[in-house]
Amino acid sequence: MPTTITLNGQPHTLTPDSPSITDLIADLDLTGQPLAVEVNKAVIPKKQHDTHTLSPNDTVEVVTLVGGG
């Protein structure tokens, strides 16, 4: 059954039953990119992305990092 979360203020549906943050990052084509992820106002360390499971109605913010000067 799909999982619907709020991603950066918009509804977003993931197809795995128990999607991880890693699944979300792959779904967004951001694998390997420098980024930060917050779930329900808590920053999730990168080392926990594989094990942190997203639940229906979670509020997720994904911020990509851009270099420049």
N, C-alpha and C positions, 0 to 999 in steps of 0.2 A: 504494500500500500504506500502511495507517495506521502512524503512529509512536506508540509508547507510551513515555511518560516517567513519572517520579515527580514529582508536583506537590504541594507542601506535604505530603509524606509519604504521598500516595495515588496509585495508578495513574491515569493520565489518557491517553486516546487522542485524537490529532489526525488528521484525514483528509488534509490535504495531504501529498504525498510528502516534501517537504523544508520542513517548517514553520519559519517564523521566529518570533521572540519576538512580533512584531506580530501574526502569525496566532493565537498563543496568547492574547494580550490580547483580541483580537476574539472568540475562542471563549468567553472568560470574561465577555464583555459589560463589559469594563473600559476600552474605548477612551476616551481623553480624561481618565481618572482619574489623580490623582497616585499613583504607585506606584514600587516598586523591584523589580528582577528579578535574581536570583542563579542562575547555572547552574554546577553542579558546584563550588560554594563560591566562585565569582568573580562579583562584581557586574558586570553588563553595563550600560554607559552608555546612556541613552535614544537617543542618536544612532546606536547600533549595533543597535537593536531590529529595524530592517528587514532588516539584512544578516546578523545572527547566526542561523544555522540550527541548529535543535534536532535531536539525533540520538537514536535509540532508546536507552533506558536512561539518558538524562540525568536528573540530579536538579535540579529547578527549584523555587525558592521565589519566590512572588510576594507582596509585602507592600504592601497599600494604606495610604495615609496618611490619617489622620482628624484633623481639626482639633477643637479644643475647649479648654476651660479648666478 
